[in-house]
Amino acid sequence: MAPNILVIALCALIPFFIGFVWFHPKTFGGDYWKKVSGLTDEQGKKKIKPGLMALTLLLNFFIAFGIFIVTVHGTHILGIVGGNPELLKTGTGLAFMREYGNNFTNWTHGIGHGLFLGTLAFVVPIIGYVTIFEHKSFRYFLVYTGYWAICLTIMSCIITQYGWIKVY
């Protein structure tokens, strides 16, 4: 299965939408987030430069594409045949893809990858390192781990179900 770049690119916007709500001053993370991060009100209100915002969009795209690679297992079969989709259109390749190609392409599989694999294997250790070496509080760890757990789970659900194109 090949990546559906449009869906993956749209999923790169999800951390912005979740962040708008999560870190908004009138919701859970707002002022609390600034407090546990050690930011002053002035620093928290500072606008992000457009170039840096574009960079965060690119980083989000890398995350979304990584989710595609991890969650859409049919891509691995395409890799086994050297990336040549023609080899999946006949013979054994076609029989295999007809039998197994659409397995695990649903939102529940996305929850497994986003919430459990993404959060426990990547977010918890990475945010844990930041928390330890930057001398942040456990609350800081919880705010950022929660944010990324929600982002990765939603992104994984969408990408697992819609982020691929059938090549056989």
Buried (B, 14 or more C-beta within 10 A) or exposed (E): BBBBBEBBBBBBBBBEEBBEBBBEEEEBBBBBBBBBBEEEEEEBEEEEEEEEEEEBBEEBBEBBBBBBEBBBBBBEBBEEBEEEBEBBEEEEBBEBBEEEBEEBBEBEBBBBBBBBBBBEEBBBEEBEEEBEEEEBEEBBBEBBBBBBBBBBBBBBBBBBBBBBBEBB
